[in-house]
Amino acid sequence: MLTSMLWFAGVAALINVTPGLDTMLVLRTSVAHGRTGGRAAALGILAGCLAWGVATAIGLTALLTASRPAFDVLRIGGAIYLVWLGGSALWQARRQRTADGAEGAAAGSGGVEDAAPVPAGSARQGRRAAFRAGVGTNLLNPKAGIFYMSLIPQFIPHGTPVFGATLLLTAVDVLELALWYWVVCLAASALGERFRRPAVRRRLEQISGITFLGFAANLLLTERA
């Protein structure tokens, strides 16, 4: 089992660091809401991964391949959610452009306006929203369930209790993801000043929005395995 776990850790690490929807969400949230927001989004994603791992251990993910209606409901629901995220990001980029234009006009006319501190309640709401976004993008993605269902069983040695081995490999994957998202949050924080420049933030929101919409289209075109 130890050998299988090490092989799984290597394969999972290669998959986890490949840029994708979850990494983009953590990066965007880290820039928009700071390191704590990025961590909240990461925790939501990890919670979704744990849920998929448990579902795989008890055999629920098999429904995604055995039942076309179940797969389609999850696929369409996930696509709608990603369209909402993409549209929100593009709308936010447009609002920032309008706000930056208004600030520029005020500065040109000699007006000075102090930036108001972010209320603690708003910060908490932002973290909760980031957590929900992480959970939603993961749980509403049938590809995540198929990933666990198709990959983990290949690394379970014959004769090993499936339930316990599945949970163990899920824990390995979650720990690797936690480390990766920690690196992403740190990188976003280190480059925070550059990322938080109005033009750069608008561009990141636009890229995020288009990326989310692209993932939504891909999800709609996905056929059941």
TAMOLIN-V509571 format. One line per field, one symbol per residue. phi: phi as a letter, one per 40 degrees, with the letter a starting at -180 (. if undefined). Layout:
# TAMOLIN-V509571
phi = ???
This chain:
# TAMOLIN-V509571
phi = .cccccccdcccccccccdaccccccccccccbgccccccccccccccccccccccccgcccccccbcdccccccccccccccccccccccccccccccccccccccccgcbbcccccccccccccccccccccccccccbcccccdccccddcbcccgcdccccccccccccccccccccccccccccccdcccccdccccccccccccccccccccccccccc
